[in-house]
Structure formats: structure tokens, C-alpha cells
Amino acid sequence: PYRFFVSICELNDSEYDEYKKLSIIIAQLYSRGNPDEDRLQYLLRQRSQIISTCSSKLVALRQILSNFNNYYNTLIYTAENKNFFNETINILEQMDIVTLKITADINKADRRDVIEKFTKKDIHCILAMRCLDEGVDIPSADKAIILASSTNSKQYIQRRGRVLRRDKEGKKKSADIYDFLVAPPEFVSQIDKDLFERELKRVLEFASTANNYNAVHDII
């Protein structure tokens, strides 16, 4: 069982302008019938990065953490972007949240050491990118903050599963999952509607099996 909390985060003007520009180029490539696949995938990744690194997520993150009774047993999935990753670390340091990070270049022994410290509550939090999605067991985690928005259903189901694992002692009765729904500042075009619908699909799937479904549904 878990509770699900969602923060609605608006793109700022520059993020929104860049998102619209990329969306128009992508639509033009699709309309040609046989687009350059490499260029298309590059543009899609660039557009996805705008959603993943939406600056208002960091404001919401600070607010979420300030409401915690304690920081222990918290996983934070951040965007695959160096600047956003570092900005997330800065917030955690400013709030005196003891954090270790797991990144793709960390070896297995060091990863096990981080997880052991997390389990023993020597640290509050693990900050990670995609490298926690598969093959990592952290049953003591009971809070997950998913800053890295994804429309990949396999990825977000794995992230949900990571925090829903039962601990060996049977102490964990439930978990809390925090997500961020990115929205355009206005709804005037199909681009705006498509953006919101992609984000909403993930949020509704998370909310559908949450203990607090009705509360989430009222927000969105």
C-alpha cells in the first residue's frame, strides 16, 4: 500500500518557448513521412529534458522536504542532467539532509556500501538517476521523490516498485510516493494539450492504486 502526492509544476516562459519550438520541428519531421530517425530521436530527447528539468520542480522539492517529519529512507530520482542534478544536491545540502548518490559510474562495491549506509540510517537519502531502475533492492526505502518525469511506463512502474518492496523485519507498512506533473502556462494549442495529457497519464496510473486516490483526483 502507498500514498501518492502530486505537485503541479508550470514551465516558465523560456522553457515553454523552447518546448513549443521543438514540438513544431518534431511535427514537421513526422509530416514528411520518412523522417531522419537520428535527428528525430535527438529532438525528442531534447524536448523530454525540458520536462525532466523543469525549474519549478526544485521549488516544489524544497517544499515537500520541509514538510517531512524525518528524512530517513528517502529515494530521490533526479533528471539525467548535470546542472539539475547539482541543483538538487545543493538543496539537500542547504537543508542538512545527509545524502549519498548512486550514478552510472559508481562500481558495485561502492553501490552496496551506499545502500548499507542507507539501510542502517547512517544517511538520510539516496540520490540517483536511472541506475536504480533495475536490479537494485532497497526494501528499507519508504519515501520516493520522482523528480525525473517519465512517460515510459516500464520505468515509472519500476520506480514505484522500488519503494513498495517489503522489508525483512516487516516494519514498513506503507510508502509515500511524490511525483511532479509538468503543465504548460496556458492551454491554447494542441501542443499544450498533448504535453499535459502525457504527464496526466502517468499521474493517473500512479494514483489509481494509491490509498489516497480521492485526494489526488481532487487536485488534478
C-alpha positions as a Markdown table, in Angstrom:
| # | Residue | x | y | z |
|---|---|---|---|---|
| 1 | Pro | 0.0 | 0.0 | 0.0 |
| 2 | Tyr | 1.1 | 3.5 | -0.7 |
| 3 | Arg | 0.0 | 7.1 | -0.7 |
| 4 | Phe | 0.6 | 9.3 | -3.7 |
| 5 | Phe | 1.2 | 13.0 | -3.8 |
| 6 | Val | 1.5 | 15.2 | -6.9 |
| 7 | Ser | 2.8 | 18.7 | -7.3 |
| 8 | Ile | 1.7 | 20.6 | -10.4 |
| 9 | Cys | 4.7 | 22.5 | -11.8 |
| 10 | Glu | 4.4 | 25.0 | -14.6 |
| 11 | Leu | 7.0 | 25.5 | -17.3 |
| 12 | Asn | 8.5 | 29.0 | -17.2 |
| 13 | Asp | 8.4 | 31.2 | -20.3 |
| 14 | Ser | 11.8 | 30.2 | -21.7 |
| 15 | Glu | 11.1 | 26.5 | -21.0 |
| 16 | Tyr | 7.7 | 26.8 | -22.6 |
| 17 | Asp | 9.0 | 28.6 | -25.7 |
| 18 | Glu | 11.7 | 26.0 | -26.2 |
| 19 | Tyr | 9.2 | 23.2 | -25.8 |
| 20 | Lys | 6.9 | 24.7 | -28.4 |
| 21 | Lys | 9.7 | 25.3 | -30.8 |
| 22 | Leu | 10.9 | 21.7 | -30.6 |
| 23 | Ser | 7.4 | 20.3 | -30.8 |
| 24 | Ile | 6.8 | 22.2 | -34.1 |
| 25 | Ile | 10.0 | 20.9 | -35.6 |
| 26 | Ile | 9.2 | 17.4 | -34.5 |
| 27 | Ala | 5.7 | 17.6 | -36.0 |
| 28 | Gln | 7.2 | 18.9 | -39.3 |
| 29 | Leu | 9.6 | 15.9 | -39.4 |
| 30 | Tyr | 6.7 | 13.5 | -38.8 |
| 31 | Ser | 4.7 | 15.1 | -41.6 |
| 32 | Arg | 7.3 | 14.3 | -44.2 |
| 33 | Gly | 6.5 | 10.7 | -43.8 |
| 34 | Asn | 10.1 | 9.3 | -43.6 |
| 35 | Pro | 11.9 | 11.5 | -41.0 |
| 36 | Asp | 15.6 | 11.3 | -40.2 |
| 37 | Glu | 15.4 | 8.9 | -37.3 |
| 38 | Asp | 18.6 | 10.0 | -35.6 |
| 39 | Arg | 17.6 | 13.7 | -35.7 |
| 40 | Leu | 14.0 | 12.9 | -34.6 |
| 41 | Gln | 15.2 | 10.9 | -31.5 |
| 42 | Tyr | 17.7 | 13.7 | -30.7 |
| 43 | Leu | 14.8 | 16.3 | -30.8 |
| 44 | Leu | 12.5 | 14.1 | -28.7 |
| 45 | Arg | 15.3 | 13.7 | -26.1 |
| 46 | Gln | 15.8 | 17.5 | -26.0 |
| 47 | Arg | 12.1 | 18.0 | -25.5 |
| 48 | Ser | 11.9 | 15.4 | -22.8 |
| 49 | Gln | 14.8 | 17.1 | -21.0 |
| 50 | Ile | 12.8 | 20.3 | -20.7 |
| 51 | Ile | 10.1 | 18.4 | -18.8 |
| 52 | Ser | 12.6 | 16.5 | -16.6 |
| 53 | Thr | 14.5 | 19.6 | -15.6 |
| 54 | Cys | 11.5 | 22.0 | -15.2 |
| 55 | Ser | 12.9 | 24.6 | -12.8 |
| 56 | Ser | 9.7 | 24.8 | -10.7 |
| 57 | Lys | 10.2 | 21.2 | -9.6 |
| 58 | Leu | 13.1 | 22.3 | -7.4 |
| 59 | Val | 10.9 | 24.8 | -5.7 |
| 60 | Ala | 8.3 | 22.1 | -5.1 |
| 61 | Leu | 11.1 | 19.7 | -3.9 |
| 62 | Arg | 12.1 | 22.1 | -1.2 |
| 63 | Gln | 8.5 | 22.5 | 0.0 |
| 64 | Ile | 8.0 | 18.7 | 0.1 |
| 65 | Leu | 11.1 | 18.1 | 2.1 |
| 66 | Ser | 10.3 | 20.9 | 4.6 |
| 67 | Asn | 7.1 | 19.0 | 5.4 |
| 68 | Phe | 8.9 | 15.7 | 6.3 |
| 69 | Asn | 9.0 | 14.6 | 9.9 |
| 70 | Asn | 12.3 | 13.0 | 9.1 |
| 71 | Tyr | 14.4 | 12.5 | 6.0 |
| 72 | Tyr | 15.4 | 8.9 | 6.5 |
| 73 | Asn | 14.6 | 6.1 | 4.0 |
| 74 | Thr | 14.1 | 8.6 | 1.1 |
| 75 | Leu | 15.0 | 7.8 | -2.5 |
| 76 | Ile | 15.2 | 10.7 | -4.9 |
| 77 | Tyr | 15.2 | 10.1 | -8.7 |
| 78 | Thr | 16.6 | 13.2 | -10.4 |
| 79 | Ala | 16.9 | 14.1 | -14.1 |
| 80 | Glu | 19.7 | 12.9 | -16.3 |
| 81 | Asn | 21.1 | 16.4 | -16.5 |
| 82 | Lys | 24.3 | 17.5 | -14.7 |
| 83 | Asn | 23.1 | 21.0 | -13.8 |
| 84 | Phe | 19.7 | 19.8 | -12.5 |
| 85 | Phe | 21.5 | 17.0 | -10.5 |
| 86 | Asn | 23.8 | 19.5 | -8.9 |
| 87 | Glu | 21.0 | 21.9 | -8.1 |
| 88 | Thr | 19.2 | 19.1 | -6.4 |
| 89 | Ile | 22.3 | 18.3 | -4.3 |
| 90 | Asn | 22.6 | 22.0 | -3.4 |
| 91 | Ile | 19.0 | 21.9 | -2.0 |
| 92 | Leu | 19.7 | 18.8 | 0.1 |
| 93 | Glu | 22.9 | 20.3 | 1.5 |
| 94 | Gln | 21.2 | 23.5 | 2.4 |
| 95 | Met | 18.6 | 21.6 | 4.3 |
| 96 | Asp | 21.3 | 19.4 | 6.1 |
| 97 | Ile | 20.0 | 16.3 | 4.5 |
| 98 | Val | 22.8 | 13.7 | 4.5 |
| 99 | Thr | 22.8 | 12.2 | 1.1 |
| 100 | Leu | 24.9 | 9.8 | -1.0 |
| 101 | Lys | 24.5 | 9.5 | -4.7 |
| 102 | Ile | 24.4 | 6.5 | -7.0 |
| 103 | Thr | 25.3 | 7.2 | -10.5 |
| 104 | Ala | 26.2 | 5.1 | -13.5 |
| 105 | Asp | 29.9 | 5.3 | -12.9 |
| 106 | Ile | 29.8 | 4.0 | -9.4 |
| 107 | Asn | 31.1 | 0.4 | -9.0 |
| 108 | Lys | 29.1 | -2.4 | -7.5 |
| 109 | Ala | 31.0 | -2.4 | -4.2 |
| 110 | Asp | 30.6 | 1.3 | -3.6 |
| 111 | Arg | 26.9 | 0.9 | -4.5 |
| 112 | Arg | 26.4 | -1.8 | -1.9 |
| 113 | Asp | 28.2 | 0.4 | 0.6 |
| 114 | Val | 25.8 | 3.3 | -0.1 |
| 115 | Ile | 22.8 | 1.0 | 0.3 |
| 116 | Glu | 24.1 | -0.4 | 3.5 |
| 117 | Lys | 24.6 | 3.0 | 5.0 |
| 118 | Phe | 21.1 | 3.9 | 3.9 |
| 119 | Thr | 19.6 | 0.8 | 5.5 |
| 120 | Lys | 21.5 | 1.5 | 8.7 |
| 121 | Lys | 20.3 | 5.1 | 8.7 |
| 122 | Asp | 23.8 | 6.4 | 8.6 |
| 123 | Ile | 22.5 | 8.7 | 5.8 |
| 124 | His | 19.1 | 10.1 | 5.1 |
| 125 | Cys | 18.7 | 9.8 | 1.4 |
| 126 | Ile | 20.0 | 8.3 | -1.8 |
| 127 | Leu | 20.0 | 10.5 | -4.9 |
| 128 | Ala | 20.0 | 8.6 | -8.2 |
| 129 | Met | 19.3 | 8.7 | -11.9 |
| 130 | Arg | 18.2 | 5.7 | -13.9 |
| 131 | Cys | 20.8 | 3.3 | -12.4 |
| 132 | Leu | 18.3 | 2.4 | -9.6 |
| 133 | Asp | 15.6 | 1.3 | -12.1 |
| 134 | Glu | 16.7 | -2.3 | -12.4 |
| 135 | Gly | 18.4 | -4.9 | -10.3 |
| 136 | Val | 18.7 | -2.9 | -7.1 |
| 137 | Asp | 16.9 | -3.9 | -3.9 |
| 138 | Ile | 16.4 | -1.3 | -1.2 |
| 139 | Pro | 13.4 | -2.5 | 0.8 |
| 140 | Ser | 14.0 | -0.1 | 3.7 |
| 141 | Ala | 13.1 | 2.8 | 1.5 |
| 142 | Asp | 9.6 | 4.2 | 2.3 |
| 143 | Lys | 9.6 | 7.5 | 0.5 |
| 144 | Ala | 10.3 | 8.1 | -3.2 |
| 145 | Ile | 10.5 | 11.5 | -4.8 |
| 146 | Ile | 10.4 | 11.2 | -8.5 |
| 147 | Leu | 11.8 | 14.4 | -10.0 |
| 148 | Ala | 12.6 | 12.8 | -13.3 |
| 149 | Ser | 9.3 | 12.7 | -15.1 |
| 150 | Ser | 8.9 | 9.8 | -17.5 |
| 151 | Thr | 6.3 | 8.7 | -19.9 |
| 152 | Asn | 7.9 | 5.3 | -20.1 |
| 153 | Ser | 5.5 | 3.1 | -18.2 |
| 154 | Lys | 8.1 | 0.4 | -17.5 |
| 155 | Gln | 10.4 | 3.0 | -15.9 |
| 156 | Tyr | 7.9 | 4.6 | -13.6 |
| 157 | Ile | 6.4 | 1.2 | -12.6 |
| 158 | Gln | 9.9 | 0.0 | -11.6 |
| 159 | Arg | 10.4 | 3.2 | -9.6 |
| 160 | Arg | 7.1 | 2.6 | -7.8 |
| 161 | Gly | 8.1 | -1.0 | -7.1 |
| 162 | Arg | 11.4 | 0.0 | -5.7 |
| 163 | Val | 9.8 | 1.8 | -2.7 |
| 164 | Leu | 7.0 | -0.8 | -2.3 |
| 165 | Arg | 9.3 | -3.7 | -1.5 |
| 166 | Arg | 8.6 | -5.2 | 1.9 |
| 167 | Asp | 11.5 | -5.0 | 4.4 |
| 168 | Lys | 12.7 | -8.2 | 6.1 |
| 169 | Glu | 11.7 | -7.1 | 9.6 |
| 170 | Gly | 8.1 | -6.3 | 8.5 |
| 171 | Lys | 8.3 | -2.8 | 9.9 |
| 172 | Lys | 7.3 | -1.0 | 6.7 |
| 173 | Lys | 3.6 | -0.8 | 6.5 |
| 174 | Ser | 3.2 | 1.6 | 3.6 |
| 175 | Ala | 5.2 | 4.0 | 1.4 |
| 176 | Asp | 4.8 | 7.6 | 0.1 |
| 177 | Ile | 5.5 | 8.5 | -3.5 |
| 178 | Tyr | 5.9 | 12.1 | -4.7 |
| 179 | Asp | 5.5 | 13.0 | -8.4 |
| 180 | Phe | 5.6 | 16.2 | -10.3 |
| 181 | Leu | 3.1 | 16.9 | -13.1 |
| 182 | Val | 4.5 | 19.4 | -15.5 |
| 183 | Ala | 2.0 | 21.7 | -17.2 |
| 184 | Pro | 2.2 | 24.5 | -19.8 |
| 185 | Pro | 1.4 | 28.0 | -18.5 |
| 186 | Glu | -1.6 | 28.1 | -20.8 |
| 187 | Phe | -3.8 | 25.8 | -22.8 |
| 188 | Val | -4.2 | 27.3 | -26.2 |
| 189 | Ser | -2.8 | 24.8 | -28.7 |
| 190 | Gln | -2.7 | 21.1 | -29.3 |
| 191 | Ile | 0.9 | 21.1 | -28.2 |
| 192 | Asp | -0.2 | 22.3 | -24.7 |
| 193 | Lys | -2.9 | 19.7 | -24.5 |
| 194 | Asp | -0.6 | 16.9 | -25.7 |
| 195 | Leu | 2.0 | 17.8 | -23.1 |
| 196 | Phe | -0.5 | 17.8 | -20.3 |
| 197 | Glu | -2.1 | 14.5 | -21.4 |
| 198 | Arg | 1.2 | 12.7 | -21.5 |
| 199 | Glu | 2.0 | 13.8 | -18.0 |
| 200 | Leu | -1.5 | 13.1 | -16.7 |
| 201 | Lys | -1.5 | 9.5 | -17.9 |
| 202 | Arg | 1.4 | 8.7 | -15.6 |
| 203 | Val | 0.0 | 10.5 | -12.7 |
| 204 | Leu | -3.4 | 8.8 | -13.0 |
| 205 | Glu | -1.8 | 5.4 | -13.2 |
| 206 | Phe | 0.1 | 6.0 | -10.0 |
| 207 | Ala | -3.0 | 7.4 | -8.3 |
| 208 | Ser | -5.3 | 4.6 | -9.4 |
| 209 | Thr | -3.9 | 2.1 | -6.8 |
| 210 | Ala | -3.0 | 4.6 | -4.1 |
| 211 | Asn | -4.7 | 4.6 | -0.7 |
| 212 | Asn | -5.5 | 8.3 | -1.1 |
| 213 | Tyr | -6.8 | 8.2 | -4.7 |
| 214 | Asn | -9.7 | 10.5 | -4.0 |
| 215 | Ala | -7.5 | 13.2 | -2.6 |
| 216 | Val | -5.2 | 13.0 | -5.6 |
| 217 | His | -8.1 | 13.1 | -8.0 |
| 218 | Asp | -9.4 | 16.3 | -6.4 |
| 219 | Ile | -6.1 | 18.0 | -7.1 |
| 220 | Ile | -5.8 | 17.1 | -10.7 |
